[in-house]
Each structure stands twice: as structure tokens, then as C-alpha cells.
Amino acid sequence: MVAIFTHHNQAIEHEKTGLHQYQSIAYSTDKGRSWTKYEGNPVLPNPGIWDFRDPKVFWHEGSSQWVMVLATKQTISFILRLI
């Protein structure tokens, strides 16, 4: 099992910049009983967007690539070729 989630950089959050949200991955090999955070996190650093959260990921068959949809400020952004 793989989970893609938003995490916070506490040091940046305390600076009140609003740029503390990143996208990361964790995986489970025991049916979700325990989780390991991927060593390469964050897989998608914040590119300078105030709100950068709520990832939804799907495989786009037509282009043969993973696509991530994120809530970014007051819009929705599509990120291609995640992994």
C-alpha cells in the first residue's frame, strides 16, 4: 500500500510564510498495520504556493503517466509525471 499525503515543515511554518506544505509518500508492506516514510520525501516540494495540499493521484492511461491533483490556494493544479 502507498499513501501520498501533505506534510508540514515546522521550521517554515513558524516563520508564518504559508509555504510549509509539501507532498510526501509512505508505504506499508503489512496491509496498513505499520507505515514507513519514503526516504526521498518530500516527493513534491512546495514551489512557492501559499496553500499546497490535499493530493489526489491517478494513473492517466492515455499518456501513461501518474497525475497529481492538488488544492493550490483557491484553485486546483495538475502535476504530471510524479514518479
C-alpha positions in Angstrom: 0.0 0.0 0.0 1.2 3.5 -0.8 -0.1 6.7 0.8 0.5 10.2 -0.7 -0.1 12.9 1.8 0.6 16.6 2.7 3.1 17.2 5.5 4.3 20.3 7.1 7.8 21.8 7.5 7.5 23.1 11.1 10.5 25.4 10.8 9.0 27.3 7.9 5.5 27.2 9.4 6.7 29.1 12.4 8.1 31.8 10.1 4.5 32.4 9.0 5.3 32.3 5.3 2.5 29.9 4.5 4.9 27.9 2.3 5.2 25.0 4.7 3.1 22.3 2.9 4.9 19.6 0.9 3.8 16.3 -0.7 5.2 13.0 0.6 4.9 9.3 0.3 4.7 6.5 2.9 4.3 2.7 2.2 3.1 -0.3 4.1 4.1 -3.9 3.5 1.8 -5.4 6.2 -1.6 -4.4 5.0 -1.5 -1.0 6.6 -0.6 -2.1 10.1 2.6 0.0 10.0 3.9 2.7 7.7 7.4 3.7 6.5 8.0 7.2 5.2 9.9 7.3 1.9 13.5 8.4 2.4 13.2 10.7 -0.6 10.5 12.9 0.9 9.2 15.3 0.0 8.5 13.9 -3.4 7.0 17.3 -4.4 8.5 20.3 -2.6 6.4 23.5 -2.3 7.2 25.7 -5.4 6.1 28.9 -3.6 2.4 28.4 -3.3 0.6 29.5 -0.1 -1.8 26.5 0.0 -0.3 23.4 -1.4 -2.3 20.4 -0.1 -4.9 17.6 -0.4 -3.2 15.4 -3.1 -5.3 13.1 -5.3 -3.3 10.8 -7.6 -4.4 8.7 -10.5 -2.9 6.9 -13.5 -3.7 8.5 -16.8 -3.9 5.7 -19.3 -3.8 7.9 -22.4 -0.4 9.5 -21.5 0.9 6.5 -19.5 1.8 8.7 -16.5 0.8 9.5 -12.9 -1.1 12.7 -12.4 -1.5 14.5 -9.0 -4.3 17.0 -8.4 -3.6 19.5 -5.6 -5.6 22.2 -3.9 -3.4 25.3 -4.5 -4.6 28.5 -2.9 -8.1 29.0 -4.5 -7.5 26.8 -7.5 -6.8 23.2 -8.5 -3.4 22.3 -10.0 -2.5 19.2 -12.1 1.1 17.9 -11.7 2.3 15.3 -14.3 4.9 12.6 -14.1 5.2 12.2 -10.4 7.4 9.1 -10.2 
